[in-house]
């Protein structure tokens, strides 16, 4: 009986020591080491790939798309709040899973595709309406957008619905409107787009792209000068 109790006590003691050691190693030392290495070698990425404006204020992440809507003047007018603020470059549509219906306590952005087939009538209407809006919004007195010039990414959402990038073609299509709304020359905005266009990764992977948040941050700085 005493032997059995003694063996049990030793096993419990060994288990508690193992728990303590593993907790310290895996729960404290390892996370601290990984965090320290990440902060030392990949500080920007470890902190969420933050983008800061000229004053050093964080305005978002380069990994997640944002919407650029007009400020809501009438709190009861949801349609007004959803209208694009045309002084900014606009991102891809973000139909995805639509508004947050999973957790209504918080305003969350839900990632997901439309899950609709190419011949789905609702999807066709979304694309048709989006193309008409792109043509109307970006046509100015001196620059007319043709429907056939609207790139695919201007009227379709990405698989996640949170794509932060647009094609150079879509950015260029918006140049005249952005220049007019911000009192800038077309040449100034063209240079802005060119300076913020990234090429293919390693020269051969993916497609050229423009990060909308980075572009709009640069636009804000240029507009202040």
C-alpha positions as CSV (number, residue, x, y, z in Angstrom):
1,X,0.0,0.0,0.0
2,X,2.8,2.4,1.0
3,X,4.7,1.4,-2.2
4,X,1.7,2.2,-4.4
5,X,1.2,5.6,-2.7
6,X,4.9,6.3,-3.1
7,X,4.9,5.4,-6.8
8,X,1.8,7.6,-7.4
9,X,3.4,10.5,-5.6
10,X,6.6,10.2,-7.7
11,X,4.6,10.0,-10.9
12,X,2.6,13.1,-9.9
13,X,5.8,14.9,-9.0
14,X,7.4,14.0,-12.3
15,X,4.3,15.1,-14.2
16,X,4.2,18.4,-12.4
17,X,7.9,19.0,-13.0
18,X,7.5,18.2,-16.7
19,X,4.4,20.5,-16.9
20,X,6.5,23.3,-15.3
21,X,9.4,22.8,-17.6
22,X,7.3,22.6,-20.7
23,X,5.3,25.6,-19.7
24,X,8.4,27.7,-19.3
25,X,10.0,26.4,-22.5
26,X,7.0,26.3,-24.8
27,X,4.8,29.0,-23.2
28,X,7.4,31.6,-22.2
29,X,10.9,31.1,-23.7
30,X,9.9,30.0,-27.2
31,X,7.3,32.7,-27.8
32,X,9.7,35.3,-26.5
33,X,12.5,34.0,-28.8
34,X,10.2,34.0,-31.8
35,X,8.8,37.4,-31.0
36,X,12.3,38.8,-30.5
37,X,13.6,37.4,-33.8
38,X,10.6,38.6,-35.7
39,X,10.9,42.1,-34.2
40,X,14.6,42.2,-34.9
41,X,14.6,40.8,-38.5
42,X,11.1,41.5,-39.8
43,X,9.8,44.4,-37.7
44,X,7.4,45.8,-40.3
45,X,5.8,42.4,-41.2
46,X,5.6,41.3,-37.5
47,X,3.6,44.3,-36.6
48,X,1.0,43.8,-39.4
49,X,2.7,45.5,-42.4
50,X,1.4,48.8,-41.2
51,X,1.3,51.8,-43.5
52,X,1.9,55.3,-41.9
53,X,1.1,58.7,-43.2
54,X,3.5,61.7,-43.2
55,X,2.7,62.4,-39.5
56,X,3.7,58.8,-38.5
57,X,0.0,57.8,-37.8
58,X,-0.9,54.3,-38.8
59,X,-3.6,54.4,-41.5
60,X,-3.9,50.7,-42.1
61,X,-2.2,47.5,-43.3
62,X,-0.8,47.0,-46.8
63,X,-2.2,43.4,-46.7
64,X,-5.9,44.4,-46.3
65,X,-8.0,46.5,-48.7
66,X,-10.1,49.4,-47.4
67,X,-13.1,51.2,-48.7
68,X,-13.1,54.9,-49.4
69,X,-16.6,56.2,-48.8
70,X,-18.1,59.6,-48.3
71,X,-18.5,60.7,-44.7
72,X,-22.0,60.1,-43.5
73,X,-23.8,63.4,-43.1
74,X,-27.2,61.8,-42.4
75,X,-26.8,59.0,-39.9
76,X,-30.0,57.4,-41.2
77,X,-28.9,57.4,-44.8
78,X,-27.0,54.1,-45.3
79,X,-26.9,54.7,-49.1
80,X,-25.1,57.9,-48.6
81,X,-22.5,56.3,-46.4
82,X,-21.8,53.6,-49.1
83,X,-21.1,56.1,-51.9
84,X,-17.5,56.2,-52.9
85,X,-15.5,59.3,-52.1
86,X,-14.2,60.1,-55.6
87,X,-11.3,62.2,-54.5
88,X,-9.5,58.9,-53.7
89,X,-8.4,56.0,-55.8
90,X,-11.0,53.2,-55.4
91,X,-10.2,49.6,-54.7
92,X,-11.8,46.5,-56.1
93,X,-15.4,45.7,-55.3
94,X,-15.8,43.7,-52.1
95,X,-19.0,41.8,-52.5
96,X,-17.7,38.6,-50.8
97,X,-19.9,37.6,-47.9
98,X,-21.5,41.0,-47.7
99,X,-22.3,42.8,-44.5
100,X,-21.5,41.2,-41.1
101,X,-24.3,39.0,-40.0
102,X,-22.2,36.6,-37.9
103,X,-21.4,38.9,-35.0
104,X,-23.5,42.0,-35.0
105,X,-21.8,43.4,-31.8
106,X,-18.7,44.3,-33.8
107,X,-18.2,45.8,-37.3
108,X,-16.1,43.1,-38.7
109,X,-14.9,42.7,-42.3
110,X,-15.6,39.1,-43.4
111,X,-13.3,37.5,-45.9
112,X,-14.8,35.3,-48.6
113,X,-15.8,35.0,-52.3
114,X,-19.2,35.4,-53.8
115,X,-19.5,31.7,-54.5
116,X,-21.6,32.4,-57.5
117,X,-21.2,30.8,-60.9
118,X,-20.3,32.9,-64.0
119,X,-23.9,32.7,-65.3
120,X,-25.5,33.6,-62.0
121,X,-27.9,36.5,-62.7
122,X,-27.2,38.3,-59.4
123,X,-23.4,38.2,-60.2
124,X,-24.0,39.4,-63.7
125,X,-26.1,42.3,-62.4
126,X,-23.3,43.2,-59.9
127,X,-20.7,43.3,-62.7
128,X,-23.0,45.2,-65.1
129,X,-23.9,47.8,-62.4
130,X,-20.2,48.1,-61.3
131,X,-19.0,48.7,-64.9
132,X,-21.7,51.4,-65.4
133,X,-20.6,53.1,-62.2
134,X,-16.9,52.9,-63.1
135,X,-17.6,54.5,-66.5
136,X,-19.8,57.3,-64.9
137,X,-17.5,58.0,-62.0
138,X,-14.3,58.3,-64.0
139,X,-15.6,60.2,-67.0
140,X,-14.7,63.9,-66.8
141,X,-15.3,66.9,-69.1
142,X,-12.0,66.1,-70.9
143,X,-11.8,62.4,-70.5
144,X,-14.4,59.8,-71.4
145,X,-14.1,56.2,-70.2
146,X,-15.3,53.5,-72.7
147,X,-17.0,50.4,-71.3
148,X,-14.5,48.2,-73.1
149,X,-11.6,50.0,-71.3
150,X,-12.8,48.9,-67.8
151,X,-10.5,46.2,-66.5
152,X,-11.9,43.0,-64.9
153,X,-10.6,43.9,-61.4
154,X,-12.6,47.1,-61.4
155,X,-15.9,45.2,-61.5
156,X,-15.1,41.9,-59.7
157,X,-14.0,41.2,-56.1
158,X,-11.1,38.9,-55.3
159,X,-11.4,35.5,-53.7
160,X,-11.0,36.9,-50.3
161,X,-12.9,40.1,-50.9
162,X,-10.1,42.0,-49.1
163,X,-7.5,42.4,-51.9
164,X,-5.5,45.6,-51.2
165,X,-4.2,45.9,-54.8
166,X,-5.6,46.9,-58.2
167,X,-4.1,46.6,-61.6
168,X,-2.1,49.5,-63.1
169,X,-4.8,49.7,-65.8
170,X,-7.5,50.3,-63.2
171,X,-5.3,52.9,-61.4
172,X,-4.6,54.7,-64.7
173,X,-8.3,54.7,-65.6
174,X,-8.9,56.8,-62.4
175,X,-6.1,59.3,-62.9
176,X,-8.2,62.1,-64.6
177,X,-11.0,61.9,-62.0
178,X,-8.5,62.0,-59.1
179,X,-6.6,64.9,-60.6
180,X,-9.7,66.9,-61.1
181,X,-11.1,66.2,-57.6
182,X,-7.8,67.1,-55.9
183,X,-6.9,70.1,-58.0
184,X,-3.8,68.4,-59.3
185,X,-2.4,68.0,-62.9
186,X,-2.8,64.8,-64.8
187,X,0.9,64.5,-65.0
188,X,1.3,64.7,-61.2
189,X,-1.2,61.9,-60.6
190,X,0.3,59.8,-63.5
191,X,3.7,60.1,-61.8
192,X,2.1,59.1,-58.5
193,X,0.7,56.0,-60.0
194,X,3.9,55.1,-61.7
195,X,5.9,55.5,-58.5
196,X,3.5,53.3,-56.6
197,X,3.3,50.5,-59.2
198,X,5.0,47.2,-58.2
199,X,6.3,44.8,-60.7
200,X,6.0,41.0,-60.7
201,X,7.5,39.4,-57.6
202,X,11.1,38.3,-58.4
203,X,10.4,39.5,-61.9
204,X,8.2,36.6,-63.0
205,X,5.6,35.7,-60.3
206,X,2.1,37.3,-60.2
207,X,1.1,40.5,-62.1
208,X,2.1,44.2,-61.8
209,X,0.0,45.8,-59.1
210,X,-0.8,49.0,-57.2
211,X,-1.5,49.0,-53.5
212,X,-4.5,51.4,-53.1
213,X,-3.8,52.4,-49.5
214,X,-0.2,53.2,-50.2
215,X,-1.3,55.2,-53.3
216,X,-3.9,57.1,-51.5
217,X,-1.5,57.9,-48.6
218,X,1.0,59.3,-51.2
219,X,-1.9,61.2,-52.8
220,X,-2.9,62.8,-49.5
221,X,0.7,64.0,-49.0
222,X,0.9,65.4,-52.5
223,X,-2.4,67.2,-52.1
224,X,-1.1,69.0,-49.0
225,X,2.0,70.3,-50.8
